[in-house]
Amino acid sequence: MAFVKIVPEKDMKVLEKYLRICGTHEVVLVPEGSLNRFPAAVASEIREMDDTGVPYNFGGEADYSIDILRDFPSFQAAELGLGGFD
């Protein structure tokens, strides 16, 4: 089951800033405040990884799964039962 949320355009621009990086849809987000709880050396390594591609397998299931319905017809619209996708 998924929840449908309509996102205001200004908020979508912020989300896309972090979700659409380097042409991929796979991203690991690190809340900046979390870095304070890590050992300094680890936090430093994470900062060096910022905005770079790294090998990562999501442990089988990501914490969040996000899809974006932008167009009709589309796979996303069809999955929502709106039809229009062959």
C-alpha positions as CSV (number, residue, x, y, z in Angstrom):
1,M,0.0,0.0,0.0
2,A,1.2,3.5,-0.8
3,F,-0.1,6.9,0.3
4,V,-0.7,9.5,-2.4
5,K,0.5,13.0,-1.4
6,I,0.2,16.1,-3.5
7,V,3.4,18.1,-3.1
8,P,3.4,21.9,-3.6
9,E,5.8,22.9,-6.4
10,K,8.2,24.7,-4.1
11,D,8.5,21.7,-1.9
12,M,9.0,19.4,-4.9
13,K,11.9,21.5,-6.0
14,V,13.6,20.9,-2.6
15,L,12.9,17.1,-2.8
16,E,14.2,16.8,-6.3
17,K,17.4,18.6,-5.3
18,Y,18.2,15.6,-3.1
19,L,16.4,12.8,-5.0
20,R,17.6,13.4,-8.6
21,I,21.4,13.3,-8.3
22,C,23.7,12.5,-11.1
23,G,21.0,10.9,-13.3
24,T,20.2,8.2,-10.8
25,H,17.2,7.6,-8.6
26,E,19.2,5.9,-5.9
27,V,20.3,8.1,-3.1
28,V,21.3,7.8,0.6
29,L,20.2,10.9,2.6
30,V,22.2,11.8,5.7
31,P,20.5,14.3,8.0
32,E,23.2,16.9,8.8
33,G,22.4,16.8,12.5
34,S,23.1,13.0,12.5
35,L,26.8,13.7,11.7
36,N,27.2,15.1,15.2
37,R,26.4,11.6,16.7
38,F,29.1,9.8,14.6
39,P,32.8,9.5,15.5
40,A,34.6,12.5,13.9
41,A,36.5,10.2,11.5
42,V,33.3,8.7,10.3
43,A,31.6,12.0,9.9
44,S,34.6,13.3,7.9
45,E,34.4,10.3,5.6
46,I,30.7,10.8,5.0
47,R,31.3,14.5,4.2
48,E,33.9,13.3,1.6
49,M,31.2,11.1,0.1
50,D,28.7,13.9,-0.2
51,D,27.4,14.3,-3.8
52,T,29.4,11.4,-5.1
53,G,28.5,7.9,-6.4
54,V,29.3,5.0,-4.0
55,P,28.5,1.3,-4.1
56,Y,25.4,0.6,-2.0
57,N,22.8,-2.1,-2.1
58,F,20.1,-0.8,0.3
59,G,20.2,-4.0,2.4
60,G,17.4,-5.5,0.4
61,E,14.8,-2.9,1.2
62,A,15.2,0.9,1.4
63,D,13.9,2.8,4.4
64,Y,11.6,4.7,2.0
65,S,10.3,4.0,-1.4
66,I,9.3,6.9,-3.5
67,D,7.7,7.1,-7.0
68,I,6.7,10.3,-8.7
69,L,3.6,10.6,-10.9
70,R,4.5,13.3,-13.5
71,D,2.8,12.2,-16.7
72,F,-0.3,10.6,-18.0
73,P,-0.2,8.0,-19.4
74,S,2.4,6.4,-17.2
75,F,3.3,3.3,-15.2
76,Q,2.6,5.2,-12.0
77,A,-0.9,6.3,-13.2
78,A,-1.7,2.7,-14.2
79,E,-0.6,1.4,-10.8
80,L,-3.0,3.9,-9.2
81,G,-5.8,2.4,-11.3
82,L,-6.1,5.4,-13.6
83,G,-5.5,3.5,-16.8
84,G,-3.9,5.0,-19.9
85,F,-0.7,2.8,-19.9
86,D,-0.4,-0.2,-22.3
